[in-house]
């Protein structure tokens, strides 16, 4: 049976901080971070009874590439390449 391709999101984290988010299709991604110390007070809210620093990503357009770095956005080829590498390593 052929495996169905799933929408995929790649979240890059550097030093414990989300540095870039890319997806294969338009998506909304909510990241709830329990570490609220030093966070922007406007982005700290109660979710499921606990405070969380909320990162709300709306990936609806293409990612921009500048100086070899990819910005947040839809970058289907990059996401497919990352997923292929992860799948091959299993």
C-alpha positions in Angstrom: 0.0 0.0 0.0 1.4 3.4 -1.0 2.0 5.8 1.9 -0.2 8.9 1.6 1.8 12.2 1.6 1.0 14.2 4.7 1.2 18.0 5.0 4.5 18.6 6.8 5.9 21.4 8.9 9.6 21.8 9.8 10.3 23.8 12.9 13.9 24.9 13.4 15.0 25.6 17.0 18.2 27.3 17.9 19.2 27.8 21.6 15.7 26.7 22.7 14.0 29.4 20.5 12.0 28.7 17.4 14.1 30.3 14.6 12.3 29.3 11.5 9.1 27.5 10.5 8.4 26.2 7.0 5.6 24.0 5.6 4.7 22.1 2.5 1.3 23.8 2.2 -0.5 26.8 3.8 -1.0 26.1 7.5 -1.5 27.7 10.9 0.9 26.5 13.6 0.5 27.3 17.2 3.5 26.6 19.5 2.8 26.7 23.2 6.0 27.4 25.2 5.8 26.8 28.9 8.9 29.0 29.5 7.3 32.4 29.8 10.3 34.2 31.5 11.3 37.3 29.7 8.7 36.9 27.1 6.6 39.6 25.5 3.6 40.0 27.9 1.2 40.4 25.0 2.0 36.8 23.9 1.7 35.1 27.3 -1.8 33.7 27.8 -3.6 31.0 29.6 -4.1 27.9 27.5 -5.5 24.7 29.0 -5.2 26.1 32.5 -1.5 27.1 32.3 0.3 30.1 31.2 2.1 29.7 27.8 4.1 31.9 25.6 2.2 31.6 22.3 3.9 31.6 18.9 1.2 31.9 16.2 2.5 31.2 12.7 0.3 31.8 9.6 2.2 30.2 6.7 0.3 31.3 3.7 2.9 32.5 1.3 6.3 31.5 0.0 9.4 31.6 2.2 12.0 34.2 1.3 15.6 33.1 0.9 18.3 35.7 1.7 22.0 35.0 2.3 21.3 31.2 2.4 18.7 31.7 5.2 15.1 30.7 4.7 12.4 32.8 6.3 9.1 31.5 7.7 6.7 30.5 5.0 5.8 27.8 2.5 8.9 26.1 1.1 7.7 22.8 -0.3 11.1 21.7 -1.8 13.0 22.4 1.4 10.4 20.6 3.6 10.4 17.6 1.2 14.2 17.5 1.3 14.2 17.5 5.1 11.5 14.9 5.3 13.3 12.7 2.8 16.5 12.9 4.9 14.6 12.0 8.1 12.8 9.1 6.4 16.0 7.7 4.9 17.7 7.8 8.3 15.0 5.5 9.9 
